[in-house]
């Protein structure tokens, strides 16, 4: 309650106002004290949550049991699991990998495991495509990339003997039927060392195929070709090569971290927060013995720009990126299996 | 009686200008306004203001008041500001507003002094410098979160023409943490550093001034100048000591210094022109305010690291981004407002008020690394004023109650990046802010 007659002593002349005998400054002081009593120095907040998140970095590796060593897919003794490719199938996540058996003489094949808990734990690996089912292949089949069109799953895969990229289809995504002939075999100078690691996206009414091409010296680049609905192929050339067009934090030209080649691209089409189409690519870059996972993006699928903080993940193998249940999942091959990292900070800003 | 009032006013004014710790005439008042009545009229009161809110809108208006006024109340502004549909959870701005206005006469001319207050009830101030690449609603980051106290005075030069001015005091913060001793790079537990802290809170002052001309029986003209103001927050760490390896000193008196330079709480220079029309039962006004956002400095930290050359030979520094100029541009803000007497009886007067504000964004497109988000703003406000004459003995003068609601609509804006691999990428920003204000006014 405010004092009607102000303080007891030392009242200034200000208290004798037209207010009828009590001090105006007393009321003000009381109001100030009340306000101060309700004040604090504040805490967190300020408007920096739910920031746009493109899922490029950073990924927190999923903790697994000691036996799994942090891997969501564990390779059997002596075998290797390579080139993961993750897709959403129904409510779950299907992960296709190249399974390279340990036993001499056994050929690599493509296997699939399914997760019903958002891509964290997977069931057993089952064969999805074996070399015995592909008439033109003498060696193994590997490096699956999948896309669904009108309920039909299309798979691009690679063969090392003879080198080439093939095509297969499936109604359920579990077992695939290949075409009898390869889709693409080495022809151009930059392909003389082989073609591998296909990645296919649906672009309008056609498919855009990205693949690793090696020249005669073995130096790897990422190339692109268009694939029509009848399987006709039109090459569009090299779209990303190591040691070129790198920029520093200020946007100025800078030495590249991937001087010795780029390979193993996975390209996904996305829609930005404003509705623009964005081509997203995770790829492997090499410099000497060092290997890392890089990111690049493009507006047209032909001209690519590198992420200025590359590499996003050092020491990783081929990787696959998936947006699932409002979080980004990144699977990458490593010794002894496939690792998973999750990026679920804030607001996902691209849909793919 | 008037002499006594004037004496009181002078004393309080002197006290205010000498002793109060922080004084301001701009933010967060730039964002949401001061005083329920003025906010209800869209802030278009440069030519019509005659209450405590004149501290912000036009100090010359203080001399229009005939009676001692005491005001206090509360304002609450709740923003919903989103990027790509995700609410950034920008803090609400809320706090007490009020003040005292003491008019008098000196040499047969009207004079007045006043103290205006915005006291946030969550934090006294926030100084925060985010990376320039981090999207943020730049004008709602630090700006609404600050204690604001204005001390102003006004005098009638000739009949109908009054001048007013107010001073603002705030403090720059410049500080260095110095560490000295021995730094062991092999056995951290053997590191011994003694610290000292040297921080200066240097006072800065800036001016608010205004002119108000009662150009006729009904016509009112006003001009207000609010000077630019910015707070610096410069912090540093300096290490001077011996560098040791497993307890053995390998270098003596090596130095390592990190300084961060920040500019926070920038308030642009402003000139507001107002024209108003007063009738017995209503009044209306228009304001145009020029706001000099082109001098907005980078609201991000600049970091400088200085290594002793002996350290530089064994340690590499990471690259630091240099904050780019935000390249804001000057804007003109349009305001319109009015007040209408709905009822007047022997005891009660009821007034309705409305206002509108159009404030274009000073922020340019953000195609590069910076993400200083700001949007064009439309604000509409409605208010109700009640005045009770000789209500109770405790308050022999009129007692007013002003209630205001305001909606600020931020027009959606798409931000497109030139670089498709930009770390943030394209985004769309939009939002709105609801605010409510309740003020009581006592006349004596």
Interface residues (C-beta under 8 A of the other chain):
Chain A: X4 X12 X13 X14 X16 X17 X18 X19 X20 X24 X25 X27 X28 X31 X32 X34 X35 X36 X38 X39 X40 X41 X42 X43 X45 X46 X47 X48 X49 X50 X51 X52 X54 X56 X248 X249 X250 X251 X272 X273 X274 X276 X278 X279 X295 X296 X297 X298 X299 X304 X305 X306 X307 X308 X309 X346 X347 X349 X350
Chain B: X1 X4 X5 X7 X8 X11 X12 X67 X68 X70 X72 X79 X81 X82 X83 X84 X85 X86 X87 X88 X89 X90 X91 X95 X96 X98 X99 X100 X115 X117 X119 X120 X121 X122 X123 X124 X126 X128 X130 X134 X135 X136 X137 X140 X141 X145 X319 X321 X322 X368 X369 X393 X394 X396 X397 X414 X415 X416 X419 X420 X421 X423 X424 X425 X426 X427 X428 X442 X444
